[in-house]
Structures are given as structure tokens and as C-alpha cells.
Amino acid sequence: MRRLLIGIAAVAALFACAVAVLKHHGGPGERVSSERPLDDMTRDELYTLAQELDIPGRSRMKKTELRTALSRAGRSG
């Protein structure tokens, strides 16, 4: 019985974490706001924007490289 309760608690905790992540980062398919300056975005946000603009080589780029590539692609910030 104790293992069952621990398992249920673990599943509930994972669900709560997933909900928190989706609230923080937006749901699936939600676009990164194009109104925010690139300097204020995290690397993950810059990467998502680079995906939307289909920038080649984005998976190997660091934050500064993503920012530069996005600026060159016409996304100023």
C-alpha cells in the first residue's frame, strides 16, 4: 500500500512539474514573442525562433551565434 501511495505521489509531482513548465514556456506550438528584444531572450527562446525561421546550423549555435543569425535573418532586437 505504501508503494502505491508513493507511486501516486510521484506521478502527481511529475504532472505538476509538466504543467509548470508549459505555463512558463508556453504550450506546444506556441511561438516565441517577436516583440521581445533578442538580448532579453534565453538561448532556448532564440533557438525556437531560429527553428521558426528555419536557420541552418542552429542546433550547434551558442546564444550569441543564434542572436547574430537571427539579426541577419531580419529579426532585429
N, CA and C atoms as an extended XYZ file, in Angstrom:
231
Properties=species:S:1:pos:R:3:atomname:S:1:resname:S:1:resid:I:1 pbc="F F F"
N         0.826       -1.194        0.000 N   MET     1
C         0.000        0.000        0.000 CA  MET     1
C         0.871        1.259        0.000 C   MET     1
N         1.956        1.197        0.755 N   ARG     2
C         2.831        2.363        0.854 CA  ARG     2
C         3.479        2.661       -0.507 C   ARG     2
N         3.898        1.612       -1.229 N   ARG     3
C         4.492        1.806       -2.561 CA  ARG     3
C         3.489        2.424       -3.527 C   ARG     3
N         2.249        2.020       -3.437 N   LEU     4
C         1.207        2.575       -4.289 CA  LEU     4
C         1.033        4.070       -4.027 C   LEU     4
N         1.013        4.455       -2.770 N   LEU     5
C         0.870        5.875       -2.419 CA  LEU     5
C         2.068        6.690       -2.885 C   LEU     5
N         3.261        6.109       -2.749 N   ILE     6
C         4.468        6.804       -3.212 CA  ILE     6
C         4.423        6.960       -4.732 C   ILE     6
N         3.980        5.922       -5.420 N   GLY     7
C         3.859        5.988       -6.876 CA  GLY     7
C         2.867        7.045       -7.321 C   GLY     7
N         1.740        7.103       -6.651 N   ILE     8
C         0.723        8.109       -6.976 CA  ILE     8
C         1.261        9.511       -6.715 C   ILE     8
N         1.965        9.674       -5.609 N   ALA     9
C         2.544       10.984       -5.294 CA  ALA     9
C         3.577       11.384       -6.341 C   ALA     9
N         4.372       10.419       -6.807 N   ALA    10
C         5.391       10.708       -7.818 CA  ALA    10
C         4.746       11.135       -9.134 C   ALA    10
N         3.704       10.440       -9.545 N   VAL    11
C         3.001       10.795      -10.783 CA  VAL    11
C         2.377       12.180      -10.657 C   VAL    11
N         1.787       12.465       -9.506 N   ALA    12
C         1.185       13.787       -9.282 CA  ALA    12
C         2.246       14.882       -9.344 C   ALA    12
N         3.416       14.614       -8.772 N   ALA    13
C         4.502       15.596       -8.791 CA  ALA    13
C         4.996       15.826      -10.222 C   ALA    13
N         5.140       14.760      -10.991 N   LEU    14
C         5.563       14.906      -12.389 CA  LEU    14
C         4.544       15.700      -13.198 C   LEU    14
N         3.277       15.439      -12.972 N   PHE    15
C         2.229       16.171      -13.660 CA  PHE    15
C         2.289       17.659      -13.299 C   PHE    15
N         2.473       17.951      -12.021 N   ALA    16
C         2.560       19.351      -11.575 CA  ALA    16
C         3.760       20.044      -12.210 C   ALA    16
N         4.879       19.334      -12.316 N   CYS    17
C         6.067       19.912      -12.950 CA  CYS    17
C         5.811       20.183      -14.433 C   CYS    17
N         5.160       19.248      -15.104 N   ALA    18
C         4.866       19.429      -16.528 CA  ALA    18
C         3.962       20.635      -16.749 C   ALA    18
N         2.969       20.793      -15.913 N   VAL    19
C         2.063       21.937      -16.017 CA  VAL    19
C         2.828       23.236      -15.800 C   VAL    19
N         3.718       23.249      -14.808 N   ALA    20
C         4.501       24.456      -14.519 CA  ALA    20
C         5.409       24.812      -15.699 C   ALA    20
N         6.034       23.813      -16.305 N   VAL    21
C         6.917       24.061      -17.450 CA  VAL    21
C         6.113       24.614      -18.622 C   VAL    21
N         4.958       24.033      -18.895 N   LEU    22
C         4.132       24.526      -20.000 CA  LEU    22
C         3.642       25.946      -19.746 C   LEU    22
N         3.307       26.256      -18.513 N   LYS    23
C         2.875       27.622      -18.200 CA  LYS    23
C         4.017       28.600      -18.385 C   LYS    23
N         5.234       28.189      -17.999 N   HIS    24
C         6.389       29.078      -18.080 CA  HIS    24
C         6.860       29.258      -19.519 C   HIS    24
N         6.908       28.171      -20.284 N   HIS    25
C         7.449       28.217      -21.640 CA  HIS    25
C         6.385       28.273      -22.722 C   HIS    25
N         5.149       28.204      -22.361 N   GLY    26
C         4.083       28.200      -23.357 CA  GLY    26
C         3.782       26.779      -23.793 C   GLY    26
N         2.602       26.605      -24.271 N   GLY    27
C         2.161       25.279      -24.692 CA  GLY    27
C         2.826       24.851      -25.979 C   GLY    27
N         2.569       23.623      -26.393 N   PRO    28
C         3.148       23.121      -27.628 CA  PRO    28
C         2.723       23.977      -28.815 C   PRO    28
N         3.683       24.300      -29.643 N   GLY    29
C         3.382       25.071      -30.836 CA  GLY    29
C         3.257       26.573      -30.610 C   GLY    29
N         3.407       27.014      -29.375 N   GLU    30
C         3.305       28.448      -29.117 CA  GLU    30
C         4.572       29.136      -29.606 C   GLU    30
N         4.402       30.181      -30.319 N   ARG    31
C         5.536       30.897      -30.887 CA  ARG    31
C         6.172       31.806      -29.846 C   ARG    31
N         7.463       32.038      -30.019 N   VAL    32
C         8.177       32.980      -29.171 CA  VAL    32
C         7.753       34.382      -29.577 C   VAL    32
N         7.530       35.227      -28.603 N   SER    33
C         7.092       36.588      -28.898 CA  SER    33
C         8.143       37.309      -29.721 C   SER    33
N         7.724       37.846      -30.850 N   SER    34
C         8.658       38.569      -31.705 CA  SER    34
C         8.808       40.014      -31.254 C   SER    34
N         8.127       40.364      -30.189 N   GLU    35
C         8.190       41.737      -29.695 CA  GLU    35
C         9.355       41.936      -28.718 C   GLU    35
N         9.833       40.855      -28.110 N   ARG    36
C        10.929       40.959      -27.147 CA  ARG    36
C        12.264       41.139      -27.857 C   ARG    36
N        13.135       41.965      -27.306 N   PRO    37
C        14.468       42.108      -27.901 CA  PRO    37
C        15.252       40.800      -27.794 C   PRO    37
N        16.074       40.518      -28.776 N   LEU    38
C        16.863       39.293      -28.777 CA  LEU    38
C        17.780       39.215      -27.562 C   LEU    38
N        18.279       40.361      -27.108 N   ASP    39
C        19.181       40.383      -25.951 CA  ASP    39
C        18.500       39.911      -24.672 C   ASP    39
N        17.183       40.013      -24.609 N   ASP    40
C        16.444       39.616      -23.413 CA  ASP    40
C        15.992       38.159      -23.437 C   ASP    40
N        16.225       37.461      -24.566 N   MET    41
C        15.766       36.083      -24.708 CA  MET    41
C        16.806       35.088      -24.220 C   MET    41
N        16.334       33.941      -23.743 N   THR    42
C        17.225       32.860      -23.354 CA  THR    42
C        17.707       32.142      -24.611 C   THR    42
N        18.686       31.274      -24.463 N   ARG    43
C        19.187       30.505      -25.602 CA  ARG    43
C        18.080       29.627      -26.174 C   ARG    43
N        17.263       29.032      -25.304 N   ASP    44
C        16.165       28.188      -25.768 CA  ASP    44
C        15.137       28.983      -26.573 C   ASP    44
N        14.844       30.190      -26.135 N   GLU    45
C        13.902       31.033      -26.874 CA  GLU    45
C        14.479       31.440      -28.230 C   GLU    45
N        15.764       31.768      -28.242 N   LEU    46
C        16.418       32.116      -29.502 CA  LEU    46
C        16.414       30.915      -30.446 C   LEU    46
N        16.658       29.730      -29.893 N   TYR    47
C        16.662       28.518      -30.711 CA  TYR    47
C        15.279       28.265      -31.308 C   TYR    47
N        14.230       28.441      -30.514 N   THR    48
C        12.868       28.245      -31.006 CA  THR    48
C        12.562       29.215      -32.140 C   THR    48
N        12.974       30.449      -31.976 N   LEU    49
C        12.773       31.442      -33.027 CA  LEU    49
C        13.572       31.072      -34.283 C   LEU    49
N        14.785       30.561      -34.085 N   ALA    50
C        15.605       30.128      -35.217 CA  ALA    50
C        14.951       28.942      -35.932 C   ALA    50
N        14.292       28.062      -35.178 N   GLN    51
C        13.548       26.952      -35.788 CA  GLN    51
C        12.423       27.494      -36.655 C   GLN    51
N        11.692       28.468      -36.126 N   GLU    52
C        10.569       29.041      -36.865 CA  GLU    52
C        11.034       29.697      -38.160 C   GLU    52
N        12.249       30.263      -38.138 N   LEU    53
C        12.790       30.918      -39.327 CA  LEU    53
C        13.646       29.969      -40.160 C   LEU    53
N        13.740       28.710      -39.738 N   ASP    54
C        14.477       27.661      -40.452 CA  ASP    54
C        15.921       28.061      -40.721 C   ASP    54
N        16.602       28.533      -39.680 N   ILE    55
C        18.003       28.932      -39.801 CA  ILE    55
C        18.876       27.679      -39.739 C   ILE    55
N        19.676       27.438      -40.775 N   PRO    56
C        20.512       26.229      -40.805 CA  PRO    56
C        21.634       26.275      -39.768 C   PRO    56
N        21.969       25.115      -39.199 N   GLY    57
C        23.055       25.010      -38.232 CA  GLY    57
C        22.703       25.478      -36.843 C   GLY    57
N        21.440       25.765      -36.601 N   ARG    58
C        21.022       26.350      -35.318 CA  ARG    58
C        21.283       25.442      -34.120 C   ARG    58
N        21.248       24.133      -34.309 N   SER    59
C        21.398       23.226      -33.169 CA  SER    59
C        22.804       23.268      -32.579 C   SER    59
N        23.781       23.682      -33.346 N   ARG    60
C        25.156       23.759      -32.858 CA  ARG    60
C        25.544       25.165      -32.410 C   ARG    60
N        24.649       26.118      -32.561 N   MET    61
C        24.974       27.510      -32.253 CA  MET    61
C        24.847       27.824      -30.768 C   MET    61
N        25.739       28.696      -30.330 N   LYS    62
C        25.655       29.230      -28.971 CA  LYS    62
C        24.706       30.420      -28.988 C   LYS    62
N        24.405       30.934      -27.816 N   LYS    63
C        23.434       32.025      -27.685 CA  LYS    63
C        23.812       33.229      -28.553 C   LYS    63
N        25.066       33.643      -28.494 N   THR    64
C        25.483       34.815      -29.272 CA  THR    64
C        25.394       34.545      -30.769 C   THR    64
N        25.708       33.313      -31.178 N   GLU    65
C        25.621       32.959      -32.598 CA  GLU    65
C        24.173       32.955      -33.075 C   GLU    65
N        23.275       32.451      -32.234 N   LEU    66
C        21.854       32.467      -32.581 CA  LEU    66
C        21.357       33.899      -32.730 C   LEU    66
N        21.769       34.755      -31.794 N   ARG    67
C        21.361       36.160      -31.849 CA  ARG    67
C        21.834       36.806      -33.152 C   ARG    67
N        23.082       36.546      -33.524 N   THR    68
C        23.641       37.097      -34.759 CA  THR    68
C        22.895       36.575      -35.984 C   THR    68
N        22.656       35.258      -36.007 N   ALA    69
C        21.956       34.652      -37.144 CA  ALA    69
C        20.535       35.196      -37.276 C   ALA    69
N        19.866       35.393      -36.145 N   LEU    70
C        18.508       35.939      -36.179 CA  LEU    70
C        18.506       37.384      -36.652 C   LEU    70
N        19.506       38.134      -36.230 N   SER    71
C        19.611       39.528      -36.689 CA  SER    71
C        19.834       39.581      -38.181 C   SER    71
N        20.692       38.694      -38.679 N   ARG    72
C        20.971       38.653      -40.124 CA  ARG    72
C        19.762       38.196      -40.922 C   ARG    72
N        18.918       37.380      -40.281 N   ALA    73
C        17.717       36.862      -40.967 CA  ALA    73
C        16.587       37.883      -40.958 C   ALA    73
N        16.865       39.063      -40.425 N   GLY    74
C        15.859       40.115      -40.445 CA  GLY    74
C        15.046       40.225      -39.170 C   GLY    74
N        15.432       39.491      -38.145 N   ARG    75
C        14.734       39.587      -36.851 CA  ARG    75
C        15.594       40.453      -35.952 C   ARG    75
N        15.309       41.748      -35.933 N   SER    76
C        16.132       42.671      -35.141 CA  SER    76
C        15.725       42.640      -33.697 C   SER    76
N        16.589       43.139      -32.836 N   GLY    77
C        16.262       43.152      -31.421 CA  GLY    77
C        17.264       43.811      -30.653 C   GLY    77
